[in-house]
Amino acid sequence: MPRKYEVHHVIIQSLEEKDLSRVDLLKQVRKKSGLTVSDKTLNEALMRLLRDNKITVTGYDIGIYEGISRVQSMKSDGIIFSKVNTDPIEIGIFLKKLESDNLEEAKKALHKLKILFRIKMTKLKGIENSSSDKFDEIFTKILRYINTQDLNQKRIITQRLAWALSDEKDSQEILKQLLAALRIN
C-alpha cells in the first residue's frame, strides 16, 4: 500500500473515533501506521482531505500552550480536525441529536450539520469562499420550518434533508427540490 494512501486512511480512521488536534493526529498516524511520518507528509495529507471535504476544521485546542499567557503566534498543532460524515443515516442521527436534552451534544450536531450544509451549498451554487453566515441563515430557516410541522411531515422532511446533505448520487437534486419547496434560494 502506498505510504500517502496509508496516511490518508489512518487519518480518516482516527477521526471516526473522535475529533483530534493536529499534534494528536500525528501521534495516532505514527502509532497506527508504524511509519515515521513527517510533519510535511501529515500536512499534505490533511490539506488533501480538507480539499476533498473528507475532513473539516472544528476548533482550536488552547491547551497546547501549557501555561503561556502571552501568545504572539498561533501553532498549527492546536487545530482540531473532524471527519465529515456523508452517510444519510449518520446525518439523520445528527438531525435527531438536535432535539437532545444534552446541550453539548445538540451544539456539536448543529455545528457538524452546518458544515455539511455549507459544503453542499457551495457545490450547488458553485461559489468558492462564500459567506458562511448566509448559508447558516438558510439552514436555520430549514430547521425552523421542520420544527413547525406535524410529526409525520417532520419525519419526511428530516429524511429528505439527511439525504440531501449526504454524498448519495441524487443528493444535490434533492437539495434543490427541498430549497424550492420551502421557497428558499
N, C-alpha and C positions, 0 to 999 in steps of 0.2 A: 504494500500500500504506500503510495507517495506520501512523503512527510507532510506537505502542506495540507493534503486532504485529511490526514490523521489529526492535525492540529484543529482544523475546522470542525471535524466530527467531535473531538473531545470537548471543545468549547461549547458546542450545542448540547452535548450530553451533560456537561457540568451545569449549564444554565437551566436544564429541565428540572434539576433538583431544587435550585434556589437562585435568586439574584446574587451576583458576586461582583466585587470590585476587581479592577484590572490586576492588582497585585495578587489577590486571591485566585483569580483565573490562571495567572501564570503558574502559581504553585500547583493548582489542580491539573493543568495540562502537563506539567513536568512529571507529576506523580503518576497520573493515569497512563500517559503515553510511554514513559520511561525514556523519553528523548531529552536532550539538552536543548531546550527551546530558548532562543534568544528573545530579548525584548523586541527586536526588529521583526522577527518572524511572527510573534504574537500580535504586534501592532498591525502587520499586513493582513493577518487572518481576521482580526477584529474589524478593520476597515472594509474588507471584502464582505463580511457578514452584515455589517451596517448598510453598505450599499445595496445588498441583495434583500434588505428588510427581513433578515432572519433573526437579528437581534436588535435591541434598541438601548439607548441610554436612559436610565430611570432615576438617577440621582448621583449624589457625591458623598463619600464617606469621609467626614471631617476627622475621624479618629486616626488617620494616618499621620497627623501632625504631632501626636503624642505630647501634649502639654505646651507646645509652642504657641504663644499667644499672639504674636505679631507675624502674620503670614504675608509675604510680599509677592509670592508667585504660587500658582496652583500646580500641584503634581498630578500627572495623568493617572498615577496609581490609585487615586481615590474615586475615579469614575466607576459608577456601578452599572453593570450591564444586565439585561434581562432577555430571555428568549421571547420572540414574537410568536404567539400561539395563533395558528391559522386554521385549525380544525374546527368545523362548525359546532361540534359537541363541546369542545373546550370553551369556545366563545359563548355558547349557551350557558355554561356553568358560570362564567364571569357575569353574564347578564342576570342570572339568578342571585349571585352574591351581592348585587346592588341592593337587594331587599333584606340583606342580613342585618341582624341587630348588632353585630360586631362592626363598629365604626371603622376600625383599621382595615378589616377585610373588605368592606364596601369601598373604601378610598382606593385601595390597591386595584380592585377590579375596575373601578371607574377610570383610573389612570391608564391601565392596560387597554381598556376598550377605546379610550380617546386616541391612544397611539395607533391602534388598528384602524380606526375611522380616518385619522389623518392620512395614513398610508394609502388607504383605498380611495379617498377623495383626491389625493394628489395624482394617483394613477388615472382616475376617472376624468379629472379636469385637465390633466396634462400640464399641471402647474408645478414648477420647481420653486422651492423656498417661499411658498405662500404662507399667509398669516395663519398660524395655528388657532388663534383666537376665533377667527371666522368659522373654522371647522368645528371647534369646540361649541360654539353657539348653535350651529346646525345640529350637532349631536345632542345637545341639551334639549332642543326643540323636539327631536325624535323621542327622547326618553319621556319628556313631559306628555307628549301625545299618547305614548304607550300606556302610561300610568292613568290616563283618563278613560281608558277602555274597559269594557266588561271582561271578565276572566277569560272567556273563550277567544275573544278578539285579541286580547293582550297576549295570549299564548301564541296565536298565529303570527302576529306581527313580530314578536320576540324571536320566533323561529326563523322568519324571513330575514330579520336583521342579522342574526347569527350566521346565516348562510351568506348574506351579502358581505359580511366582514371577513369571510373565510377566503381561502385560495382555491375554492372549487371553480370548475370551468366556467359556469354561468353566473358567478357571483357579482361581477360588475353590472351585468344586465339586471339582476335582482335589485342591486343598489339603485340603479337608475329608476326602476319601476317604483321602488319604495319612496324615493325622493319625489317622484312625480305624483304618486298617490297622496302623499302628505303635503303636496304643493310647496316643496322646499327646493330651492335652487342654490 
